[in-house]
Amino acid sequence: MACVAFVLWIGTAEQVVAQFQDPIFRKVEAVDAAAFEKRFADTKWTGQGLYQSATIDRIPTIELRARLQAQFGDPTVTLGDLWGTPTYRPGKAIQFEYWFIIDGEIPMMILDLDGPFENGLVYVGASRYVDRNPEIKRTLDKLLMKEVKQLGEYQDVFFSPEREQWYFVSYQNGEFARDTTVQPEQF
């Protein structure tokens, strides 16, 4: 009897410890995007639980992109990946998207609001895990704002349909750039 009680206590203790661990983010690499889409094809997406204000909501997106680069590497999707695909629409323009699987089971996507022109990000998670979303966002805030000691360099292209303008967006040699440009040849 004591052995059964001890086993039950250990199981409960492990659950309690797990509740206080930060969620673990695994970024989906571009080569794994199709598998992610297939695995989560029936997911009902929501932003609910991700609206509570955090430091990352007040940081310019151009800087957040550098923090994401430092913490997670290249985005899962960029404008170059979407351009010319059957589902692409100019009004749906993005600069970048990072896709994650959190704790091995929770899908999440974050993307820019309006390329390099806004603050914050757009967050989308699975509705069935809405209760975990505040904790996930707090952890993301910590990963980007406390753990990133040096910004990651990047170069992106962004098209703004509202401005009818192409932009070269980068963080190189400690400098942010958001320069107008002509439509790149590959687009």
Backbone hydrogen bonds, N-H to C=O, Kabsch-Sander energy under -0.5 kcal/mol:
donor,donor_aa,acceptor,acceptor_aa,energy
5,A,1,M,-2.3
6,F,2,A,-2.3
7,V,3,C,-2.2
8,L,4,V,-2.4
9,W,5,A,-2.4
10,I,6,F,-2.4
11,G,7,V,-2.3
12,T,8,L,-2.3
13,A,9,W,-2.6
14,E,10,I,-2.4
15,Q,11,G,-1.7
16,V,12,T,-2.3
17,V,13,A,-2.5
18,A,14,E,-2.3
19,Q,15,Q,-1.7
20,F,16,V,-0.8
20,F,17,V,-1.1
21,Q,18,A,-1.1
25,F,23,P,-0.6
26,R,101,I,-1.4
27,K,25,F,-0.5
28,V,99,W,-3.2
29,E,27,K,-0.6
32,D,29,E,-1.7
33,A,30,A,-1.4
36,F,32,D,-2.1
37,E,33,A,-2.7
38,K,34,A,-2.2
39,R,35,A,-2.8
40,F,36,F,-2.4
41,A,38,K,-1.2
43,T,40,F,-1.7
45,W,43,T,-0.7
46,T,125,G,-2.8
50,L,47,G,-2.2
57,D,54,A,-1.9
58,R,55,T,-2.0
61,T,118,E,-2.8
63,E,60,P,-1.2
64,L,60,P,-2.1
65,R,61,T,-2.6
66,A,62,I,-0.8
67,R,63,E,-2.1
68,L,64,L,-3.1
69,Q,65,R,-2.1
70,A,66,A,-2.0
71,Q,67,R,-2.3
72,F,68,L,-3.4
73,G,68,L,-0.7
73,G,69,Q,-1.5
76,T,97,E,-1.5
77,V,97,E,-2.2
79,L,95,Q,-0.9
81,D,78,T,-1.1
82,L,78,T,-1.1
82,L,79,L,-0.6
83,W,79,L,-2.6
85,T,82,L,-2.3
88,Y,85,T,-1.6
92,K,89,R,-2.5
93,A,90,P,-1.5
97,E,77,V,-2.4
98,Y,110,I,-2.9
100,F,108,M,-3.2
101,I,26,R,-2.3
102,I,106,I,-3.4
103,D,24,I,-2.7
105,E,102,I,-2.0
106,I,102,I,-2.6
108,M,100,F,-2.0
109,M,124,V,-2.6
110,I,98,Y,-2.6
111,L,122,V,-1.8
112,D,96,F,-1.3
114,D,115,G,-0.7
117,F,114,D,-1.9
118,E,115,G,-0.6
120,G,59,I,-2.8
122,V,111,L,-3.0
124,V,109,M,-2.4
125,G,46,T,-3.3
126,A,107,P,-1.1
127,S,44,K,-3.4
129,Y,126,A,-1.8
130,V,127,S,-1.6
132,R,129,Y,-2.3
133,N,129,Y,-0.9
133,N,130,V,-0.6
136,I,132,R,-2.3
137,K,133,N,-2.7
138,R,134,P,-2.3
139,T,135,E,-2.1
140,L,136,I,-2.4
141,D,137,K,-2.6
142,K,138,R,-2.1
143,L,139,T,-2.8
144,L,140,L,-2.5
145,M,141,D,-2.7
146,K,142,K,-2.1
147,E,142,K,-1.7
149,K,147,E,-0.7
152,G,66,A,-2.3
154,Y,171,Y,-1.4
156,D,169,V,-3.5
158,F,167,Y,-2.5
160,S,158,F,-0.5
160,S,165,Q,-2.9
164,E,160,S,-1.3
165,Q,160,S,-1.6
166,W,181,T,-0.8
167,Y,158,F,-2.8
168,F,179,D,-3.1
169,V,156,D,-2.6
169,V,167,Y,-0.6
170,S,177,A,-2.3
171,Y,154,Y,-2.1
172,Q,175,E,-2.2
175,E,172,Q,-2.0
177,A,170,S,-2.5
179,D,168,F,-2.3
181,T,166,W,-1.9
187,F,184,P,-2.0
